[in-house]
């Protein structure tokens, strides 16, 4: 139970930092991207056993089990304004590591929280894709990760 509480606390901190770090950046003048429309219901079904509902936001999308509730998946795009490492809390928990992403974009980092994908930050040119997928229970190297990476590729191609 304590490990689950620590994981939940780490996820909340990472998600808050993700939002603070860039999605509300003033002066973001990049072309709007309808991220919700880029993700199919089949892809979502492969990531989560229950339906997820999208909520569009400027340059981003949240998917939750019920409209207006906690997001199980978030993807946002914005201008890059800091090194990727700075999108993550400076002191990670003992159960969280950062791993490089070499097969998407120009460079990327992902947090792995208790063995599962957490926050993902990928740079392509002068733009950044940020995503929180912690509550989807995706193990690195799994089929579910490949589905998530396919979603990210679709977004990155349109950035």
C-alpha positions as CSV (number, residue, x, y, z in Angstrom):
1,X,0.0,0.0,0.0
2,X,2.9,2.4,0.8
3,X,4.5,1.7,-2.6
4,X,1.2,2.6,-4.3
5,X,0.9,5.8,-2.3
6,X,4.5,6.7,-3.3
7,X,3.8,5.9,-6.9
8,X,0.6,8.1,-6.8
9,X,2.5,10.9,-5.2
10,X,5.3,10.7,-7.8
11,X,2.7,10.7,-10.6
12,X,0.9,13.7,-9.3
13,X,4.2,15.6,-8.9
14,X,5.4,14.6,-12.4
15,X,2.0,15.5,-14.0
16,X,2.0,18.9,-12.2
17,X,5.5,19.6,-13.4
18,X,4.5,18.6,-16.9
19,X,1.8,21.2,-17.0
20,X,3.8,23.9,-15.3
21,X,6.8,23.3,-17.5
22,X,5.3,24.2,-20.8
23,X,1.7,23.8,-21.8
24,X,0.8,27.2,-20.4
25,X,3.8,29.0,-21.9
26,X,2.9,32.6,-22.7
27,X,3.4,33.7,-26.3
28,X,3.1,30.2,-27.8
29,X,2.4,31.1,-31.4
30,X,2.8,27.8,-33.1
31,X,0.0,26.4,-35.3
32,X,-2.7,24.7,-33.3
33,X,-2.7,20.9,-33.6
34,X,-5.9,18.8,-33.0
35,X,-4.2,16.0,-31.1
36,X,-7.5,14.4,-30.1
37,X,-8.3,13.6,-33.7
38,X,-5.0,11.9,-34.3
39,X,-5.7,9.1,-31.8
40,X,-8.1,6.3,-32.9
41,X,-10.5,4.4,-30.6
42,X,-8.6,1.2,-31.6
43,X,-5.3,2.7,-30.3
44,X,-7.0,3.7,-27.1
45,X,-8.5,0.3,-26.7
46,X,-5.1,-1.3,-27.0
47,X,-3.8,1.0,-24.2
48,X,-6.6,0.7,-21.7
49,X,-9.3,-2.0,-21.2
50,X,-12.1,0.6,-20.7
51,X,-13.1,3.4,-23.0
52,X,-11.3,6.7,-22.7
53,X,-12.9,10.0,-23.6
54,X,-11.0,12.9,-25.2
55,X,-11.0,16.5,-24.0
56,X,-9.3,18.9,-26.4
57,X,-7.2,21.8,-25.1
58,X,-5.2,24.3,-27.0
59,X,-2.3,22.2,-28.4
60,X,-3.2,19.2,-26.4
61,X,-5.6,16.5,-25.5
62,X,-6.6,14.6,-22.3
63,X,-8.2,11.2,-22.2
64,X,-10.2,10.1,-19.2
65,X,-12.5,7.3,-18.2
66,X,-15.3,9.8,-17.7
67,X,-15.6,13.3,-19.1
68,X,-14.0,15.8,-16.7
69,X,-12.2,13.2,-14.5
70,X,-8.6,12.3,-14.0
71,X,-6.6,11.9,-17.2
72,X,-5.2,8.5,-18.1
73,X,-3.3,9.9,-21.0
74,X,-2.3,13.4,-21.9
75,X,-0.4,14.6,-25.0
76,X,0.5,18.3,-25.5
77,X,2.8,20.1,-28.0
78,X,4.6,23.4,-27.4
79,X,7.7,25.4,-28.3
80,X,10.9,24.1,-26.7
81,X,12.4,26.6,-24.3
82,X,14.6,24.5,-22.0
83,X,16.7,21.3,-22.1
84,X,14.6,18.2,-21.8
85,X,16.0,17.2,-18.4
86,X,14.5,20.3,-17.0
87,X,11.0,19.1,-17.8
88,X,11.3,16.7,-14.9
89,X,11.6,17.2,-11.2
90,X,15.3,17.7,-10.2
91,X,15.1,15.1,-7.5
92,X,13.4,11.9,-8.7
93,X,12.0,9.4,-6.3
94,X,13.9,6.2,-5.6
95,X,11.5,4.3,-7.7
96,X,11.8,6.7,-10.7
97,X,14.5,6.7,-13.4
98,X,14.9,8.7,-16.6
99,X,15.7,6.8,-19.8
100,X,16.6,8.2,-23.2
101,X,14.3,7.8,-26.1
102,X,16.3,7.2,-29.3
103,X,13.6,6.0,-31.7
104,X,11.3,9.1,-31.7
105,X,12.0,12.7,-32.7
106,X,15.4,14.4,-32.4
107,X,15.9,13.5,-28.7
108,X,13.7,12.4,-25.9
109,X,13.5,11.3,-22.3
110,X,10.9,9.3,-20.4
111,X,10.4,8.7,-16.7
112,X,10.0,5.1,-15.7
113,X,8.0,4.9,-12.4
114,X,8.2,1.5,-10.6
115,X,8.9,-0.2,-14.0
116,X,6.2,1.6,-16.0
117,X,6.3,4.5,-18.5
118,X,5.4,7.8,-16.8
119,X,6.1,11.2,-18.4
120,X,7.5,11.4,-21.9
121,X,9.2,14.5,-23.4
122,X,10.3,14.4,-27.1
123,X,11.9,17.2,-29.0
124,X,11.5,17.6,-32.8
125,X,13.2,20.7,-34.1
126,X,12.1,23.6,-31.9
127,X,9.0,21.9,-30.6
128,X,8.3,19.5,-27.8
129,X,5.8,16.7,-27.3
130,X,5.0,16.2,-23.7
131,X,2.9,13.3,-22.5
132,X,1.8,11.7,-19.2
133,X,0.8,8.0,-19.5
134,X,1.5,6.8,-16.0
135,X,-1.9,5.4,-15.2
136,X,-2.0,3.2,-18.3
137,X,0.5,0.7,-16.7
138,X,2.7,0.5,-19.8
139,X,5.9,-1.5,-19.4
140,X,8.9,-0.4,-21.5
141,X,9.4,-2.7,-24.4
142,X,5.8,-4.0,-24.3
143,X,3.2,-4.2,-27.1
144,X,1.3,-1.3,-25.3
145,X,4.4,0.8,-25.5
146,X,4.6,0.2,-29.2
147,X,1.0,1.4,-29.6
148,X,1.9,4.5,-27.5
149,X,5.0,5.1,-29.7
150,X,2.8,4.9,-32.8
151,X,0.6,7.6,-31.4
152,X,3.6,9.8,-30.7
153,X,4.9,9.2,-34.2
154,X,1.6,10.4,-35.7
155,X,1.8,13.6,-33.6
156,X,5.5,14.2,-34.3
157,X,4.9,13.9,-38.0
158,X,2.4,16.7,-37.8
159,X,4.4,19.0,-35.6
